[in-house]
Structure formats: C-alpha cells, structure tokens
Amino acid sequence: MTDYRNRILGLEYINSGDLTSHTGNWRSHGAAQTEALRGVLKEVGIAGALLAYRSARQGGALVVIDGHLRKDAAPQQWPVLILDVDDAEADYILSTHDPLAAMATADAGALDALLSSVNSGEAAVQAMLSQLAVDAGIVAPEVDWKEYDESAADDVEYNECPECGHKWPK
C-alpha cells in the first residue's frame, strides 16, 4: 500500500469574485455546457468543490485549478479545496486533471441503466444526457434521411452487353 501525500490544506467557502482564473487554463466552455451546468445547479445545487491554491506567480492570489466554469457561470460563494502546491505543481494538476477523467470508457449497459433512472426538467441537461447516450452507442443518432428522387435515374447513361442485354451505368 502506498501512502500518498495529502496536499489538501482545507475546505473554505469563498466568493467566486475573490478567486482568480489560472492563466494556463486550456479549457473553453461553450453555451451548451454552461446552460447544462446551470440546469444541474438549479435541480440539484452545489455538490462539488473547486480546487485552488495560493500562487506566487500571481502575487499570492487564490487561483483556480479546477472549477473555472462553475466560478464564472454561477457567481456566488463556493466550497473550495485549498491545496498546498506551488505554481509548477498547479500547472501539472491543471494539465492532467481533466485528461485523466477523459481516459475512462463508458460501460454502455451501466450507463443505460443509470440514464433510465435520471429525470431532468432542464432542456440543456436533457440535451447533454441525450448526446451522452448517442456517444456511448446506447441510442442511434437522429439522421435526417433525404427522400430518394427516382427521377435521378432518368439522366443516367448506360452501357449494354451486346450478348445478354444487361445494362450498367457508364
């Protein structure tokens, strides 16, 4: 068994306006994600803490490592796990935190069972969960099938076999 260092100094409740975004944040959050987050917050509330640290590079400011969207999309007091890391370690965490989670694969059966038990009245959350089901292969994507135009065959020129009369397009 390995004993890893615990870098969490504590949990504090901090107004989002008192938090600084990490200058190296490489994630951007579009309108769909922002609205889905607001929908979850509206239906459930806050259920997770932001990660932040005191940055020497930014003059001792309390800098967010994880939770930029939550901080910006819902300005209010947030639970924040304060970490005992330096700027280089914070950069390392920022570069690995989301990619580690993205490496997980979906168990379609378990996800299908979970999604069948989840209900949301928020359109953005419904859209997010529907896309999740499509991406996991649980449901087929909606396809806008085009009507076949039979008259398209009228303009096709054919070759004809002189022996049997079989025709094929040129």
C-alpha positions in Angstrom: 0.0 0.0 0.0 1.3 3.4 -0.9 0.8 6.4 1.3 0.4 9.5 -1.0 0.9 13.0 0.3 -2.3 14.8 1.1 -2.0 18.2 -0.5 -5.3 19.5 0.8 -4.9 22.2 3.4 -8.6 22.6 4.0 -12.1 23.5 2.7 -13.1 27.1 2.6 -16.2 28.8 1.4 -15.1 31.7 -0.9 -17.0 34.2 -3.1 -16.2 33.4 -6.8 -15.2 37.1 -7.3 -12.3 36.5 -4.8 -10.9 33.7 -7.0 -8.5 34.2 -9.9 -8.6 32.1 -13.0 -5.4 30.2 -13.8 -3.6 31.9 -16.7 -2.8 28.5 -18.2 -6.4 27.2 -18.2 -6.7 25.5 -21.6 -10.4 24.6 -21.5 -13.1 26.7 -23.0 -16.8 26.3 -22.1 -19.5 26.9 -24.7 -23.0 27.9 -24.2 -24.4 24.4 -24.2 -22.1 23.3 -21.3 -22.8 26.5 -19.4 -26.5 26.0 -19.6 -26.3 22.3 -18.7 -24.2 23.3 -15.6 -26.8 25.9 -14.6 -29.5 23.3 -15.1 -27.8 20.8 -12.8 -27.2 23.6 -10.2 -30.9 24.6 -10.5 -32.1 21.0 -10.0 -29.5 19.6 -7.5 -27.4 22.5 -6.2 -23.7 22.6 -5.4 -22.3 19.1 -5.0 -18.6 19.5 -5.5 -15.7 21.8 -4.5 -13.4 23.8 -6.7 -9.7 23.3 -6.5 -7.5 26.4 -5.8 -4.0 27.3 -4.4 -2.1 30.4 -3.4 0.0 31.4 -6.5 3.4 33.0 -6.1 3.4 33.7 -9.8 0.2 35.8 -9.3 1.2 37.6 -6.2 -0.4 35.2 -3.7 -3.8 35.3 -5.3 -6.1 32.3 -4.7 -6.0 30.7 -8.2 -8.5 28.2 -9.5 -7.1 24.9 -10.9 -10.4 23.1 -11.4 -13.8 24.8 -11.5 -13.4 27.7 -13.9 -16.8 27.2 -15.4 -18.6 26.9 -12.1 -16.8 30.1 -10.8 -17.7 32.1 -13.9 -21.2 30.7 -14.7 -22.6 30.9 -11.2 -21.0 33.8 -9.3 -21.6 33.1 -5.6 -19.9 31.5 -2.6 -18.4 28.2 -3.5 -16.7 25.4 -1.5 -13.1 25.4 -2.4 -10.4 22.8 -1.6 -7.3 24.8 -0.9 -4.2 22.9 -2.0 -0.6 23.1 -0.7 1.0 23.2 -4.1 3.4 25.6 -5.9 2.9 27.1 -9.4 4.6 24.2 -11.2 2.6 21.6 -9.4 -0.6 23.6 -10.1 0.3 23.6 -13.8 0.8 19.9 -13.6 -2.6 19.3 -12.0 -4.3 21.6 -14.5 -2.7 19.7 -17.4 -3.7 16.3 -16.1 -6.9 16.6 -14.1 -9.4 16.6 -17.0 -7.4 14.3 -19.3 -7.3 11.6 -16.6 -11.1 11.7 -16.3 -11.4 11.6 -20.1 -9.5 8.4 -20.2 -12.4 6.5 -18.7 -14.6 4.4 -21.0 -18.3 4.1 -20.8 -20.0 0.8 -19.9 -23.0 1.1 -22.1 -25.2 -1.2 -20.1 -24.4 0.5 -16.8 -24.9 4.0 -18.4 -28.2 2.9 -20.0 -29.4 1.7 -16.6 -28.3 4.9 -14.9 -29.8 7.2 -17.6 -33.1 5.4 -17.4 -33.3 6.4 -13.7 -32.4 10.0 -14.2 -35.0 12.7 -15.0 -34.4 16.3 -15.7 -36.8 19.2 -16.4 -33.9 21.3 -17.8 -33.7 21.3 -21.6 -29.9 21.8 -21.6 -29.4 18.8 -19.2 -31.7 16.7 -21.3 -29.7 17.5 -24.4 -26.4 16.7 -22.7 -27.7 13.3 -21.5 -29.2 12.5 -24.9 -25.9 13.2 -26.5 -24.1 11.1 -23.9 -26.4 8.2 -24.8 -25.7 8.7 -28.5 -21.9 8.9 -27.9 -22.0 5.7 -25.9 -23.9 3.9 -28.6 -27.0 3.4 -26.4 -29.3 5.1 -28.9 -28.8 5.8 -32.6 -28.2 9.4 -33.6 -31.1 11.1 -35.3 -30.5 11.2 -39.0 -32.2 13.5 -41.5 -32.8 11.0 -44.2 -33.3 12.5 -47.7 -36.1 11.3 -49.9 -34.7 9.4 -52.9 -35.5 11.1 -56.1 -36.5 8.4 -58.6 -36.1 10.9 -61.5 -32.3 11.0 -60.9 -32.1 7.7 -62.7 -33.6 9.2 -65.9 -30.4 11.1 -66.6 -28.1 8.1 -66.2 -26.4 6.7 -69.4 -26.0 3.0 -69.6 -23.7 0.5 -71.3 -25.3 -2.6 -72.7 -23.9 -6.0 -73.1 -24.4 -7.0 -76.8 -24.7 -10.7 -75.9 -27.2 -10.7 -72.9 -28.6 -7.2 -72.9 -27.6 -6.5 -69.3 -27.2 -2.7 -68.6 -25.0 -0.9 -66.2 -24.2 2.8 -65.6 -21.3 4.3 -67.6 
